[in-house]
Amino acid sequence: MAVKGIILGAVLGMGALLIFMSAWEDERSPKRRARSRAAQRLSDDLTRIGLLRVEPIHLAAVSVLLAGLVFLIALGATTAMVPSIAAGALALTAPIAIVRMLAQKRRDSLKDVWPDLIEHVNSAVRAGMSLPEALAQLAEHGPEPLRDSFSDFARDYQATGDFGHCLDRLKMRLADPVGDRIVEALRITRDVGGTDLGALLRTLAQFLRDDARVRSELEARQSWTVNGARLALVAPWAVLAMMVMRPEAAEAYDTPAGAALIAGGAVVSIAAYRLMVRIGRLPHDQRTLA
């Protein structure tokens, strides 16, 4: 009886602990999900520019190393601690900013490519090809920027024959909301059948062309505003970098007052730039089907 009581008490205690931990996780889950979404967006950006094996933690390590290197170089050139710390902090954000810029360029370059890809698939299906064959032939006849992804799909399908699994890997390589929608439409058609695939693909292609045309017009109109904001953000810091090369200016900024001035200027510059970007930002599709 004593043993049974101990076991029963242990089970009840473990159940109470699990219930408590579950409640504790629910209270913290929004922050956890926010961090997860940020890491996923960064991972998608790395995938878009071809760095499939690079994880966000690797990029963070590169950022820290670059910040330390820039700090040491700035300290050796100016002998001023505060401006050198500011230079290191700026370098800390550079790798992530570069990855996001390259990913955005990649995404913009694909806006006019997706409709052509859809039409290639539609033509192949109408010619009597199966869906796997229609996707595999894109490795040779599809749009140039996407041929590598579909070449990998063709190799995966040839090796496994599992269409669903190969579609999942294709979505991972494309890392794009438009690609997600196309893949899921093909998956549903493959699983449940239907004769409306051609009409669906034509409608999607026309929608993407209209969206790309309107977005290009809006981006052209606001490009001068964005470029002006970037120039206004960079110009004061370029002037500061030239000033601290002089010993007397470096000494002036290497004080508590100089540190407060640099920190305040950084906060104001970043806040103003982020506000401008947020006001003028065009809506982007989210990967809800990833």
Phi and psi in degrees as GROMACS dihedral restraints (atoms count N, CA, C in turn):
[ dihedral_restraints ]
;  ai    aj    ak    al  type     phi  dphi    fc
    3     4     5     6     1   -63.2    20    10
    4     5     6     7     1   -41.2    20    10
    6     7     8     9     1   -64.7    20    10
    7     8     9    10     1   -44.2    20    10
    9    10    11    12     1   -61.7    20    10
   10    11    12    13     1   -38.8    20    10
   12    13    14    15     1   -64.4    20    10
   13    14    15    16     1   -39.0    20    10
   15    16    17    18     1   -65.2    20    10
   16    17    18    19     1   -44.6    20    10
   18    19    20    21     1   -63.5    20    10
   19    20    21    22     1   -44.2    20    10
   21    22    23    24     1   -63.2    20    10
   22    23    24    25     1   -42.6    20    10
   24    25    26    27     1   -63.4    20    10
   25    26    27    28     1   -38.4    20    10
   27    28    29    30     1   -65.4    20    10
   28    29    30    31     1   -41.8    20    10
   30    31    32    33     1   -64.7    20    10
   31    32    33    34     1   -45.2    20    10
   33    34    35    36     1   -63.4    20    10
   34    35    36    37     1   -40.6    20    10
   36    37    38    39     1   -64.7    20    10
   37    38    39    40     1   -41.3    20    10
   39    40    41    42     1   -64.3    20    10
   40    41    42    43     1   -39.9    20    10
   42    43    44    45     1   -63.0    20    10
   43    44    45    46     1   -42.7    20    10
   45    46    47    48     1   -63.3    20    10
   46    47    48    49     1   -39.4    20    10
   48    49    50    51     1   -64.5    20    10
   49    50    51    52     1   -41.7    20    10
   51    52    53    54     1   -65.2    20    10
   52    53    54    55     1   -39.7    20    10
   54    55    56    57     1   -63.1    20    10
   55    56    57    58     1   -42.1    20    10
   57    58    59    60     1   -64.1    20    10
   58    59    60    61     1   -44.5    20    10
   60    61    62    63     1   -65.2    20    10
   61    62    63    64     1   -36.1    20    10
   63    64    65    66     1   -63.6    20    10
   64    65    66    67     1   -44.1    20    10
   66    67    68    69     1   -64.3    20    10
   67    68    69    70     1   -39.3    20    10
   69    70    71    72     1   -65.4    20    10
   70    71    72    73     1   -39.0    20    10
   72    73    74    75     1   -66.3    20    10
   73    74    75    76     1   -36.7    20    10
   75    76    77    78     1   -63.1    20    10
   76    77    78    79     1   -36.5    20    10
   78    79    80    81     1   -68.9    20    10
   79    80    81    82     1   -28.9    20    10
   81    82    83    84     1  -101.4    20    10
   82    83    84    85     1    -5.0    20    10
   84    85    86    87     1   -61.7    20    10
   85    86    87    88     1   -35.6    20    10
   87    88    89    90     1   -57.9    20    10
   88    89    90    91     1   -43.3    20    10
   90    91    92    93     1   -65.3    20    10
   91    92    93    94     1   -39.7    20    10
   93    94    95    96     1   -63.3    20    10
   94    95    96    97     1   -43.5    20    10
   96    97    98    99     1   -65.3    20    10
   97    98    99   100     1   -36.9    20    10
   99   100   101   102     1   -63.3    20    10
  100   101   102   103     1   -44.6    20    10
  102   103   104   105     1   -63.7    20    10
  103   104   105   106     1   -39.2    20    10
  105   106   107   108     1   -64.9    20    10
  106   107   108   109     1   -41.3    20    10
  108   109   110   111     1   -63.9    20    10
  109   110   111   112     1   -42.1    20    10
  111   112   113   114     1   -63.0    20    10
  112   113   114   115     1   -43.6    20    10
  114   115   116   117     1   -65.8    20    10
  115   116   117   118     1   -36.5    20    10
  117   118   119   120     1   -67.6    20    10
  118   119   120   121     1   -39.8    20    10
  120   121   122   123     1   -62.4    20    10
  121   122   123   124     1   -42.4    20    10
  123   124   125   126     1   -66.3    20    10
  124   125   126   127     1   -39.5    20    10
  126   127   128   129     1   -63.4    20    10
  127   128   129   130     1   -39.2    20    10
  129   130   131   132     1   -63.7    20    10
  130   131   132   133     1   -39.8    20    10
  132   133   134   135     1   -63.5    20    10
  133   134   135   136     1   -41.5    20    10
  135   136   137   138     1   -62.9    20    10
  136   137   138   139     1   -39.4    20    10
  138   139   140   141     1   -65.8    20    10
  139   140   141   142     1   -39.8    20    10
  141   142   143   144     1   -61.5    20    10
  142   143   144   145     1   -34.0    20    10
  144   145   146   147     1   -93.2    20    10
  145   146   147   148     1    10.6    20    10
  147   148   149   150     1    93.5    20    10
  148   149   150   151     1     4.0    20    10
  150   151   152   153     1   -95.9    20    10
  151   152   153   154     1    69.0    20    10
  153   154   155   156     1   -69.0    20    10
  154   155   156   157     1   -30.1    20    10
  156   157   158   159     1   -91.6    20    10
  157   158   159   160     1    -0.8    20    10
  159   160   161   162     1   -93.6    20    10
  160   161   162   163     1   127.0    20    10
  162   163   164   165     1   -98.6    20    10
  163   164   165   166     1   158.3    20    10
  165   166   167   168     1   -55.2    20    10
  166   167   168   169     1   -33.2    20    10
  168   169   170   171     1   -66.0    20    10
  169   170   171   172     1   -33.3    20    10
  171   172   173   174     1   -66.4    20    10
  172   173   174   175     1   -41.4    20    10
  174   175   176   177     1   -64.7    20    10
  175   176   177   178     1   -37.8    20    10
  177   178   179   180     1   -63.0    20    10
  178   179   180   181     1   -39.8    20    10
  180   181   182   183     1   -64.3    20    10
  181   182   183   184     1   -41.3    20    10
  183   184   185   186     1   -62.9    20    10
  184   185   186   187     1   -39.2    20    10
  186   187   188   189     1   -62.0    20    10
  187   188   189   190     1   -43.1    20    10
  189   190   191   192     1   -65.6    20    10
  190   191   192   193     1   -43.2    20    10
  192   193   194   195     1   -64.0    20    10
  193   194   195   196     1   -41.9    20    10
  195   196   197   198     1   -64.6    20    10
  196   197   198   199     1   -41.2    20    10
  198   199   200   201     1   -61.4    20    10
  199   200   201   202     1   -42.9    20    10
  201   202   203   204     1   -64.0    20    10
  202   203   204   205     1   -40.4    20    10
  204   205   206   207     1   -65.4    20    10
  205   206   207   208     1   -44.5    20    10
  207   208   209   210     1   -65.0    20    10
  208   209   210   211     1   -39.0    20    10
  210   211   212   213     1   -59.9    20    10
  211   212   213   214     1   -45.2    20    10
  213   214   215   216     1   -66.1    20    10
  214   215   216   217     1   -40.1    20    10
  216   217   218   219     1   -65.3    20    10
  217   218   219   220     1   -44.9    20    10
  219   220   221   222     1   -64.6    20    10
  220   221   222   223     1   -39.2    20    10
  222   223   224   225     1   -66.2    20    10
  223   224   225   226     1   -38.2    20    10
  225   226   227   228     1   -68.9    20    10
  226   227   228   229     1   -31.3    20    10
  228   229   230   231     1   -82.8    20    10
  229   230   231   232     1   -32.2    20    10
  231   232   233   234     1  -114.4    20    10
  232   233   234   235     1   -19.4    20    10
  234   235   236   237     1    58.0    20    10
  235   236   237   238     1    19.5    20    10
  237   238   239   240     1  -111.6    20    10
  238   239   240   241     1   124.2    20    10
  240   241   242   243     1   -71.3    20    10
  241   242   243   244     1   -48.1    20    10
  243   244   245   246     1   -63.8    20    10
  244   245   246   247     1   -50.5    20    10
  246   247   248   249     1   -61.1    20    10
  247   248   249   250     1   -32.5    20    10
  249   250   251   252     1   -67.4    20    10
  250   251   252   253     1   -39.7    20    10
  252   253   254   255     1   -63.2    20    10
  253   254   255   256     1   -40.4    20    10
  255   256   257   258     1   -62.9    20    10
  256   257   258   259     1   -40.7    20    10
  258   259   260   261     1   -64.6    20    10
  259   260   261   262     1   -41.0    20    10
  261   262   263   264     1   -64.5    20    10
  262   263   264   265     1   -39.8    20    10
  264   265   266   267     1   -64.3    20    10
  265   266   267   268     1   -38.2    20    10
  267   268   269   270     1   -65.0    20    10
  268   269   270   271     1   -41.8    20    10
  270   271   272   273     1   -67.2    20    10
  271   272   273   274     1   -25.7    20    10
  273   274   275   276     1   -61.6    20    10
  274   275   276   277     1   -33.2    20    10
  276   277   278   279     1   -91.1    20    10
  277   278   279   280     1    -8.3    20    10
  279   280   281   282     1   -64.0    20    10
  280   281   282   283     1   -48.1    20    10
  282   283   284   285     1   -59.6    20    10
  283   284   285   286     1   -43.3    20    10
  285   286   287   288     1   -64.8    20    10
  286   287   288   289     1   -41.0    20    10
  288   289   290   291     1   -63.0    20    10
  289   290   291   292     1   -39.7    20    10
  291   292   293   294     1   -66.6    20    10
  292   293   294   295     1   -42.6    20    10
  294   295   296   297     1   -61.5    20    10
  295   296   297   298     1   -44.0    20    10
  297   298   299   300     1   -65.6    20    10
  298   299   300   301     1   -38.3    20    10
  300   301   302   303     1   -64.9    20    10
  301   302   303   304     1   -45.2    20    10
  303   304   305   306     1   -65.0    20    10
  304   305   306   307     1   -38.8    20    10
  306   307   308   309     1   -65.7    20    10
  307   308   309   310     1   -38.8    20    10
  309   310   311   312     1   -66.8    20    10
  310   311   312   313     1   -38.7    20    10
  312   313   314   315     1   -63.5    20    10
  313   314   315   316     1   -40.8    20    10
  315   316   317   318     1   -62.7    20    10
  316   317   318   319     1   -44.0    20    10
  318   319   320   321     1   -64.1    20    10
  319   320   321   322     1   -41.4    20    10
  321   322   323   324     1   -65.5    20    10
  322   323   324   325     1   -37.3    20    10
  324   325   326   327     1   -68.0    20    10
  325   326   327   328     1   -21.9    20    10
  327   328   329   330     1   -89.0    20    10
  328   329   330   331     1    -6.3    20    10
  330   331   332   333     1   -59.3    20    10
  331   332   333   334     1   -39.2    20    10
  333   334   335   336     1   -88.9    20    10
  334   335   336   337     1    -5.5    20    10
  336   337   338   339     1   -90.6    20    10
  337   338   339   340     1   -36.3    20    10
  339   340   341   342     1   -56.9    20    10
  340   341   342   343     1   -45.6    20    10
  342   343   344   345     1   -59.6    20    10
  343   344   345   346     1   -38.2    20    10
  345   346   347   348     1   -64.8    20    10
  346   347   348   349     1   -39.5    20    10
  348   349   350   351     1   -63.6    20    10
  349   350   351   352     1   -42.7    20    10
  351   352   353   354     1   -61.3    20    10
  352   353   354   355     1   -41.2    20    10
  354   355   356   357     1   -66.7    20    10
  355   356   357   358     1   -34.6    20    10
  357   358   359   360     1   -61.9    20    10
  358   359   360   361     1   -44.9    20    10
  360   361   362   363     1   -64.6    20    10
  361   362   363   364     1   -43.3    20    10
  363   364   365   366     1   -62.5    20    10
  364   365   366   367     1   -42.0    20    10
  366   367   368   369     1   -65.3    20    10
  367   368   369   370     1   -39.8    20    10
  369   370   371   372     1   -65.8    20    10
  370   371   372   373     1   -40.9    20    10
  372   373   374   375     1   -66.0    20    10
  373   374   375   376     1   -40.9    20    10
  375   376   377   378     1   -66.2    20    10
  376   377   378   379     1   -27.5    20    10
  378   379   380   381     1   -78.5    20    10
  379   380   381   382     1    -2.9    20    10
  381   382   383   384     1   104.8    20    10
  382   383   384   385     1     3.0    20    10
  384   385   386   387     1   -75.3    20    10
  385   386   387   388     1   151.1    20    10
  387   388   389   390     1   -75.2    20    10
  388   389   390   391     1   164.9    20    10
  390   391   392   393     1   -60.2    20    10
  391   392   393   394     1   -45.0    20    10
  393   394   395   396     1   -59.3    20    10
  394   395   396   397     1   -40.4    20    10
  396   397   398   399     1   -66.6    20    10
  397   398   399   400     1   -38.7    20    10
  399   400   401   402     1   -63.6    20    10
  400   401   402   403     1   -38.5    20    10
  402   403   404   405     1   -74.7    20    10
  403   404   405   406     1   -38.2    20    10
  405   406   407   408     1   -64.8    20    10
  406   407   408   409     1   -35.7    20    10
  408   409   410   411     1   -70.4    20    10
  409   410   411   412     1   -14.1    20    10
  411   412   413   414     1   -66.9    20    10
  412   413   414   415     1   -18.9    20    10
  414   415   416   417     1   -63.7    20    10
  415   416   417   418     1   -23.9    20    10
  417   418   419   420     1  -113.5    20    10
  418   419   420   421     1   -33.0    20    10
  420   421   422   423     1  -112.6    20    10
  421   422   423   424     1    -2.5    20    10
  423   424   425   426     1   -82.5    20    10
  424   425   426   427     1  -179.9    20    10
  426   427   428   429     1   -58.7    20    10
  427   428   429   430     1   140.2    20    10
  429   430   431   432     1   -55.8    20    10
  430   431   432   433     1   -44.6    20    10
  432   433   434   435     1   -64.6    20    10
  433   434   435   436     1   -18.2    20    10
  435   436   437   438     1  -110.3    20    10
  436   437   438   439     1     4.2    20    10
  438   439   440   441     1   -66.2    20    10
  439   440   441   442     1   -36.5    20    10
  441   442   443   444     1   -63.0    20    10
  442   443   444   445     1   -41.1    20    10
  444   445   446   447     1   -63.8    20    10
  445   446   447   448     1   -41.8    20    10
  447   448   449   450     1   -78.6    20    10
  448   449   450   451     1   -23.0    20    10
  450   451   452   453     1   -65.9    20    10
  451   452   453   454     1   -41.1    20    10
  453   454   455   456     1   -64.3    20    10
  454   455   456   457     1   -38.6    20    10
  456   457   458   459     1   -61.0    20    10
  457   458   459   460     1   -43.6    20    10
  459   460   461   462     1   -62.4    20    10
  460   461   462   463     1   -40.7    20    10
  462   463   464   465     1   -66.4    20    10
  463   464   465   466     1   -41.6    20    10
  465   466   467   468     1   -61.1    20    10
  466   467   468   469     1   -45.6    20    10
  468   469   470   471     1   -68.2    20    10
  469   470   471   472     1   -36.2    20    10
  471   472   473   474     1   -66.1    20    10
  472   473   474   475     1   -32.8    20    10
  474   475   476   477     1   -82.1    20    10
  475   476   477   478     1   -35.6    20    10
  477   478   479   480     1  -111.7    20    10
  478   479   480   481     1   -34.9    20    10
  480   481   482   483     1    72.2    20    10
  481   482   483   484     1     6.4    20    10
  483   484   485   486     1   -95.8    20    10
  484   485   486   487     1   101.3    20    10
  486   487   488   489     1   -65.1    20    10
  487   488   489   490     1   -42.5    20    10
  489   490   491   492     1   -62.6    20    10
  490   491   492   493     1   -44.8    20    10
  492   493   494   495     1   -63.8    20    10
  493   494   495   496     1   -40.7    20    10
  495   496   497   498     1   -66.2    20    10
  496   497   498   499     1   -35.1    20    10
  498   499   500   501     1   -65.2    20    10
  499   500   501   502     1   -39.3    20    10
  501   502   503   504     1   -61.6    20    10
  502   503   504   505     1   -43.2    20    10
  504   505   506   507     1   -67.9    20    10
  505   506   507   508     1   -34.2    20    10
  507   508   509   510     1   -64.9    20    10
  508   509   510   511     1   -42.9    20    10
  510   511   512   513     1   -60.1    20    10
  511   512   513   514     1   -39.6    20    10
  513   514   515   516     1   -64.4    20    10
  514   515   516   517     1   -38.9    20    10
  516   517   518   519     1   -73.2    20    10
  517   518   519   520     1   -38.2    20    10
  519   520   521   522     1   -71.1    20    10
  520   521   522   523     1   -41.7    20    10
  522   523   524   525     1    49.8    20    10
  523   524   525   526     1    50.1    20    10
  525   526   527   528     1  -143.1    20    10
  526   527   528   529     1   137.5    20    10
  528   529   530   531     1   -63.0    20    10
  529   530   531   532     1   -33.4    20    10
  531   532   533   534     1   -67.8    20    10
  532   533   534   535     1   -43.7    20    10
  534   535   536   537     1   -59.9    20    10
  535   536   537   538     1   -37.5    20    10
  537   538   539   540     1   -60.6    20    10
  538   539   540   541     1   -44.8    20    10
  540   541   542   543     1   -65.0    20    10
  541   542   543   544     1   -41.1    20    10
  543   544   545   546     1   -63.7    20    10
  544   545   546   547     1   -46.0    20    10
  546   547   548   549     1   -62.7    20    10
  547   548   549   550     1   -43.7    20    10
  549   550   551   552     1   -68.0    20    10
  550   551   552   553     1   -34.7    20    10
  552   553   554   555     1   -63.4    20    10
  553   554   555   556     1   -41.7    20    10
  555   556   557   558     1   -67.5    20    10
  556   557   558   559     1   -36.7    20    10
  558   559   560   561     1   -64.7    20    10
  559   560   561   562     1   -45.1    20    10
  561   562   563   564     1   -63.3    20    10
  562   563   564   565     1   -41.8    20    10
  564   565   566   567     1   -63.1    20    10
  565   566   567   568     1   -40.0    20    10
  567   568   569   570     1   -66.8    20    10
  568   569   570   571     1   -39.3    20    10
  570   571   572   573     1   -77.9    20    10
  571   572   573   574     1   -43.3    20    10
  573   574   575   576     1  -108.4    20    10
  574   575   576   577     1    -8.4    20    10
  576   577   578   579     1    76.6    20    10
  577   578   579   580     1   177.6    20    10
  579   580   581   582     1   142.8    20    10
  580   581   582   583     1   157.9    20    10
  582   583   584   585     1  -109.9    20    10
  583   584   585   586     1     6.4    20    10
  585   586   587   588     1   -98.0    20    10
  586   587   588   589     1    12.7    20    10
  588   589   590   591     1   -62.7    20    10
  589   590   591   592     1   -41.9    20    10
  591   592   593   594     1   -61.4    20    10
  592   593   594   595     1   -46.2    20    10
  594   595   596   597     1   -64.7    20    10
  595   596   597   598     1   -38.8    20    10
  597   598   599   600     1   -62.9    20    10
  598   599   600   601     1   -45.3    20    10
  600   601   602   603     1   -66.7    20    10
  601   602   603   604     1   -39.3    20    10
  603   604   605   606     1   -65.0    20    10
  604   605   606   607     1   -42.0    20    10
  606   607   608   609     1   -63.8    20    10
  607   608   609   610     1   -43.1    20    10
  609   610   611   612     1   -64.4    20    10
  610   611   612   613     1   -40.6    20    10
  612   613   614   615     1   -63.7    20    10
  613   614   615   616     1   -42.6    20    10
  615   616   617   618     1   -65.6    20    10
  616   617   618   619     1   -40.8    20    10
  618   619   620   621     1   -61.5    20    10
  619   620   621   622     1   -43.3    20    10
  621   622   623   624     1   -66.5    20    10
  622   623   624   625     1   -36.7    20    10
  624   625   626   627     1   -65.9    20    10
  625   626   627   628     1   -43.8    20    10
  627   628   629   630     1   -63.4    20    10
  628   629   630   631     1   -42.7    20    10
  630   631   632   633     1   -63.6    20    10
  631   632   633   634     1   -42.5    20    10
  633   634   635   636     1   -65.2    20    10
  634   635   636   637     1   -37.6    20    10
  636   637   638   639     1   -67.0    20    10
  637   638   639   640     1   -46.4    20    10
  639   640   641   642     1   -65.3    20    10
  640   641   642   643     1   -41.8    20    10
  642   643   644   645     1   -64.9    20    10
  643   644   645   646     1   -38.6    20    10
  645   646   647   648     1   -64.4    20    10
  646   647   648   649     1   -39.8    20    10
  648   649   650   651     1   -63.9    20    10
  649   650   651   652     1   -44.0    20    10
  651   652   653   654     1   -65.9    20    10
  652   653   654   655     1   -41.7    20    10
  654   655   656   657     1   -66.5    20    10
  655   656   657   658     1   -35.2    20    10
  657   658   659   660     1   -66.0    20    10
  658   659   660   661     1   -37.2    20    10
  660   661   662   663     1   -71.7    20    10
  661   662   663   664     1   -33.3    20    10
  663   664   665   666     1   -97.8    20    10
  664   665   666   667     1     0.4    20    10
  666   667   668   669     1   -62.9    20    10
  667   668   669   670     1   -38.0    20    10
  669   670   671   672     1   -67.9    20    10
  670   671   672   673     1   -32.7    20    10
  672   673   674   675     1   -67.8    20    10
  673   674   675   676     1   -43.6    20    10
  675   676   677   678     1   -65.3    20    10
  676   677   678   679     1   -44.1    20    10
  678   679   680   681     1   -64.4    20    10
  679   680   681   682     1   -37.6    20    10
  681   682   683   684     1   -64.4    20    10
  682   683   684   685     1   -39.2    20    10
  684   685   686   687     1   -66.3    20    10
  685   686   687   688     1   -38.9    20    10
  687   688   689   690     1   -65.9    20    10
  688   689   690   691     1   -40.0    20    10
  690   691   692   693     1   -64.3    20    10
  691   692   693   694     1   -41.3    20    10
  693   694   695   696     1   -65.4    20    10
  694   695   696   697     1   -29.5    20    10
  696   697   698   699     1   -75.3    20    10
  697   698   699   700     1   -40.3    20    10
  699   700   701   702     1   -81.5    20    10
  700   701   702   703     1   -35.4    20    10
  702   703   704   705     1   -55.7    20    10
  703   704   705   706     1   -49.2    20    10
  705   706   707   708     1   -61.0    20    10
  706   707   708   709     1   -35.0    20    10
  708   709   710   711     1   -76.2    20    10
  709   710   711   712     1   -30.7    20    10
  711   712   713   714     1   -65.7    20    10
  712   713   714   715     1   -41.2    20    10
  714   715   716   717     1   -63.7    20    10
  715   716   717   718     1   -41.2    20    10
  717   718   719   720     1   -62.5    20    10
  718   719   720   721     1   -40.9    20    10
  720   721   722   723     1   -62.0    20    10
  721   722   723   724     1   -38.0    20    10
  723   724   725   726     1   -73.0    20    10
  724   725   726   727     1   -34.9    20    10
  726   727   728   729     1   -68.1    20    10
  727   728   729   730     1   -41.3    20    10
  729   730   731   732     1   -72.5    20    10
  730   731   732   733     1    -5.8    20    10
  732   733   734   735     1   -71.1    20    10
  733   734   735   736     1   -17.4    20    10
  735   736   737   738     1   -89.8    20    10
  736   737   738   739     1   134.5    20    10
  738   739   740   741     1   -58.1    20    10
  739   740   741   742     1   -42.1    20    10
  741   742   743   744     1   -66.7    20    10
  742   743   744   745     1   -37.0    20    10
  744   745   746   747     1   -70.2    20    10
  745   746   747   748     1   -37.6    20    10
  747   748   749   750     1   -62.9    20    10
  748   749   750   751     1   -40.9    20    10
  750   751   752   753     1   -65.3    20    10
  751   752   753   754     1   -37.4    20    10
  753   754   755   756     1   -65.7    20    10
  754   755   756   757     1   -38.7    20    10
  756   757   758   759     1   -81.8    20    10
  757   758   759   760     1   -17.8    20    10
  759   760   761   762     1   -88.4    20    10
  760   761   762   763     1    50.6    20    10
  762   763   764   765     1  -136.6    20    10
  763   764   765   766     1   165.9    20    10
  765   766   767   768     1   -56.5    20    10
  766   767   768   769     1   -40.4    20    10
  768   769   770   771     1   -65.2    20    10
  769   770   771   772     1   -40.3    20    10
  771   772   773   774     1   -65.2    20    10
  772   773   774   775     1   -39.5    20    10
  774   775   776   777     1   -63.6    20    10
  775   776   777   778     1   -42.0    20    10
  777   778   779   780     1   -64.0    20    10
  778   779   780   781     1   -38.7    20    10
  780   781   782   783     1   -64.7    20    10
  781   782   783   784     1   -44.4    20    10
  783   784   785   786     1   -66.1    20    10
  784   785   786   787     1   -44.3    20    10
  786   787   788   789     1   -63.5    20    10
  787   788   789   790     1   -44.0    20    10
  789   790   791   792     1   -63.6    20    10
  790   791   792   793     1   -42.0    20    10
  792   793   794   795     1   -63.1    20    10
  793   794   795   796     1   -37.9    20    10
  795   796   797   798     1   -65.6    20    10
  796   797   798   799     1   -43.5    20    10
  798   799   800   801     1   -63.1    20    10
  799   800   801   802     1   -46.0    20    10
  801   802   803   804     1   -65.0    20    10
  802   803   804   805     1   -43.1    20    10
  804   805   806   807     1   -63.5    20    10
  805   806   807   808     1   -47.3    20    10
  807   808   809   810     1   -67.2    20    10
  808   809   810   811     1   -42.4    20    10
  810   811   812   813     1   -63.4    20    10
  811   812   813   814     1   -43.0    20    10
  813   814   815   816     1   -65.7    20    10
  814   815   816   817     1   -41.6    20    10
  816   817   818   819     1   -66.3    20    10
  817   818   819   820     1   -44.6    20    10
  819   820   821   822     1   -63.4    20    10
  820   821   822   823     1   -37.1    20    10
  822   823   824   825     1   -65.1    20    10
  823   824   825   826     1   -43.0    20    10
  825   826   827   828     1   -63.7    20    10
  826   827   828   829     1   -44.1    20    10
  828   829   830   831     1   -64.1    20    10
  829   830   831   832     1   -40.8    20    10
  831   832   833   834     1   -66.4    20    10
  832   833   834   835     1   -38.9    20    10
  834   835   836   837     1   -66.4    20    10
  835   836   837   838     1   -41.2    20    10
  837   838   839   840     1   -93.7    20    10
  838   839   840   841     1     5.0    20    10
  840   841   842   843     1   -72.0    20    10
  841   842   843   844     1   135.4    20    10
  843   844   845   846     1   -87.2    20    10
  844   845   846   847     1   145.4    20    10
  846   847   848   849     1   -65.8    20    10
  847   848   849   850     1   139.1    20    10
  849   850   851   852     1  -116.7    20    10
  850   851   852   853     1   146.7    20    10
  852   853   854   855     1   -66.4    20    10
  853   854   855   856     1   142.0    20    10
  855   856   857   858     1  -101.6    20    10
  856   857   858   859     1   153.3    20    10
  858   859   860   861     1   -83.1    20    10
  859   860   861   862     1    74.5    20    10
  861   862   863   864     1   -77.6    20    10
  862   863   864   865     1   -16.8    20    10
  864   865   866   867     1  -106.0    20    10
  865   866   867   868     1    14.0    20    10
